[in-house]
Amino acid sequence: MLSRHLHSLALALVVSTLAVILSGAMQLGEAAGEPHRGLSGIAGILSVLVLLASLGNPRRWMLQVALGCVVAVLALAGSGFLTNASPWVTVLHGCLSHVFFAGSVALLVGSSSAWRQASAALDDTGSPSLRTLSVVVPLAVFLQIFLGAIYRHVALPVWPHILGSLLVGCLLLYTGMVVLETHGQHPALRLAAQALLTVTIAQIALGLAAFLGRVMSSDGLDPEWWMTAARSAHVVTGAMTLGASVFYGMQVFYHVRTGAAQHPMNDGPIGKSVVA
């Protein structure tokens, strides 16, 4: 019965998880408030329902991801009570919430009707290939999220996070433009590239605003509403960036294969500029 509503439950899980991350970001590492606990409880219940709905799904990976989400909920609940014990627990709690969101995005994509439709595989022989980038990009985004969490909670110097944002931002922009240039005519890949580019640009802008707010606060100025809003939005878009990278990776693995044909990028403007 629940299997019929798997996609709707996965969508509700994605939305509720974003709400949980936003409410957590607004607390600035303080003890969890009632809104955050309540939203976390809703996300936990939805994750269990998604797991039950995945039991009859022929794609076993979806059941494994759903089970991983339930385990993550339990770990988040346990670490949530210990965030005052150590700042590293807070870092773990924040990073795990982003992984949980990425898992919910994977479930949402995998349960969609478009995912069940057959699709002709596209050749990909670039260097690095799109399939390689589909693995590297989510890992790079998660590393940047980890550096950001350490900077916020463990007093890490800001320069590793800024350097990481430059490198990861360039990687994401490069990846999105490559997909649009090589397979921009493919609806699913074009959507994945557009989502990746959009959320990356938003994340960079919000990161600059959040950093400016911290600099102004360190100078003794009273925090203004836009500082808190930028910082919280930056955390949320970080999760969305990881989700977009997972979405991109899933679309590439589903629609792109390695082949012997010349990679279209090699003759395009991006390819020529890189070679030059």
Secondary structure, DSSP 4 states (H G I P E B T S, - for coil): -GGGGHHHHHHHHHHHHHHHHHHHHTTTTS---HHHHHHHHHHHHHHHHHHHHTTT-S-HHHHHHHHHHHHHHHHHHHHHTTTTT-HHHHHHHHHHHHHHHHHHHHHHHHTSHHHHS--PPEEE--SS-HHHHHHHHHHHHHHHHHHHHHHHHS---HHHHHHHHHHHHHHHHHHHHHHHHHHTTSHHHHHHHHHHHHHHHHHHHHHHHHHHHHHHHHTTPPPPHHHHHHHHHHHHHHHHHHHHHHHHHHHHHHHEEE-SSPPGGGGSHHHHHHH-
